[in-house]
Amino acid sequence: MIERSFIFFILLTLLPDVYIDYRYFRQRLSVWQRLLWLVPSALILVLLCHMAGQPDFIPRNYTVMEVFMLVLGLIIVPKTVFCICSALGWGHNAYHHTTQRWGERIGLAAAAAVMVLFLYGFTLGTQQVRVRHITVSSHELPPSMDGYRIAHVSDLHVGTYQGWRRGTLKAIVDSVNGQHPDLICFTGDLQNTRPDEIANVKEIISSRAFAAPVVSILGNHDYGQYAGGRYKEKSEVARRVVSTEKDTLGWRLLLNENFRPCASRSPLFYIAGTENDGKKPADRDSRSPRKANYRKTVRGIPRGAYVLMLQHDPSAWQRSIIDSTTAQLTLSGHTHGGQMSIFGLRPTMLGNSEDYGLYERDGRLLYVSCGAGGVVPFRLAMPSEITIITLKHQ
């Protein structure tokens, strides 16, 4: 995760210290006091070097990731915020020939706010589980399927649920079961990097732990592209994920295929699931491979059937699904809703036209979940989500 942003993190760590030393410390503190101030930055640099040397996207020892996040969120980022405010105040004073210290005061307040928000998002924020209810009405839905309830879960990233976070994963499963759905749809990214993460929590998320059948698809993290090694090794990781979901967990994994979840109730209600459909064409190094085959996915579905499509990447809805299929409702994840929302604004709004919530085009619907986990254990006003979708015939 670090190698592509290594220089950025180095600069983020060092530049604030250079500024603070120049502005505040060099004439006031001893050499040893100035060196003591650099201890957190030195720790970050050690962690950066360690993480950059790891073959996987994130260290297999997740404690390293948590320590890195804590130092970054509680020290490095607040220090950067203070320096920006201080520098702006310094520049203002130099231009207007004043000696006001509003930049420092605002900087200290802003840095304190960042620390509090980070600590909340890193701890309590990740433990919150929200159940959201939506009703989807369609005249194309077979009348016999009226009232059918689907629990939509996405992006568990179970490798993050280690140690004291393990209880949150159990709470997610309990929340799903407490809604008594007819079917559970999981839209990808079960792991962070390797299927060993899944094996460690198999008793929590196996089909026996759920009160309804589970149907799933793969997300971009499930193809082994975030694991270290050569292409052959990454392909083996993907193969093991498929085997783990099918055989160990007992989930029904759809790989560009479809099925009727309740044929006796309605022969014209289908669940279709594609492999990941990333924005860029797949290659051996792509971390969001394009492997969806829509013609194969909808093969055998009769005209007039109601199709619920599962696709991890919501950008595929307008790019591929609308033109290539007749799916009336598509469920996706992938964006995590940015894992934070400030006054209704999410980071993922910048690069995604459909990043979270329910979208409609010509009577066809897309629902994008903000997910239930994430590689980075942080949630701010965007809690882990379970969506209960009730289908209505109108």
PyMOL commands that set and color helices and strands:
alter all, ss='L'
color gray80, all
select helices_A, chain A and resi 3-25+31-37+39-52+62-96+102-122+124-127+143-145+158-160+163-178+196-200+202-205+207-209+220-223+231-248+294-297+316-324+336-339+347-350
alter helices_A, ss='H'
color red, helices_A
select strands_A, chain A and resi 129-138+149-153+183-186+214-216+252-253+257-259+269-273+306-310+329-332+357-361+364-368+384-393
alter strands_A, ss='S'
color yellow, strands_A
deselect
rebuild
show_as cartoon
